[in-house]
Amino acid sequence: MVRQCITGIIDTWKKENNIPYPVDDGHLQYLSLQIFSIIQQFMEPVQIFIVSDLTSEFEILKLYLTREFSQQRVTIRPVLFNAQDLTFMSSLNNSVIIVKKVFTSAVTALGISEKNIIVPITIEINDLDKKTIAESVVKCETNTFRDFILKQNEKRKN
């Protein structure tokens, strides 16, 4: 997406300035990677909500998540099932919601699965759970990045 945007900008610049020379694909790729890295530094962290009925599970998952992901990449918020009102979750967008498998249907019933990623996990958080969480964070980051690029394209066109 960045490369397409950069190519469009470079092509417009070349046309407006009557520059007939081609821009090397390697240079475009390198510039795109640099811009991608810069944009990533300013993206909002992905919100991760941990839904559980035990504080000890929050702490174990939080420990794992803070070791796996930097604070610039994710924010971790505990939600105590049966003790907190979960209706606020219906307004969430592009978040990862980690939930014990036994609570999955209750959380899904809130209607949040269209705009967020629900990750049902086992109590011991196995390798498959870890992989699913990491993939979910990457997907949310990709969504945030895509939305940013689309907004920039719209601004550029207007």
Secondary structure, 3 states (H helix, E strand, C coil): CHHHHHHHHHHHHHHHCCCCCCCCHHHHHHHHHHHHHHHHHCCCCEEEEEEECCHHHHHHHHHHHHHHCCCCCEEEEEEECCCCCCHHHHHCCCCEEEEEHHHHHHHHCCCCCCCCEEEEECCCCCHHHHHHHHHHHHHHHHHHHHHHHHHHHHHHHC
